[in-house]
């Protein structure tokens, strides 16, 4: 059952959809949950790699350095464009604090808590296709739409083939057909 839910998770394909979810997170969840979403859709990092981050990992930095939990690979992601959001969100936080702190104890929220926040916000705007992978898929979808560079996106996601990346970000047959409809050599 859980695997089926994963396949239903979709990227947010328009700026309006992104803004709707941001609005819902701001209204029905917390600033932490909103920032998690904003950070996630702008970096393409897995939620399991986002949650352990501390303020010191991102404040006044041009890149965030991580070792991916899933692959064990070192990764470096640019975050300069997010600095104003980071400064605003972390203004009252100490450097050693978790970026996404749990209200219980000295630890970050869990992936389950992140999932629940996103699903709650999504349900408030009548969406049932949102989960933690939505952030990564949204990043990938918009990166691809802006650059058409599936090879670099495949590298970012550590996928083994372009077809996997295209399927992951939801490039549908309709979009492929649309891109080819006037193609002629």
Order of alpha helices (4+ residues) and beta strands (2+ residues): alpha-alpha-alpha-alpha-alpha-beta-beta-alpha-alpha-alpha-alpha-alpha-alpha
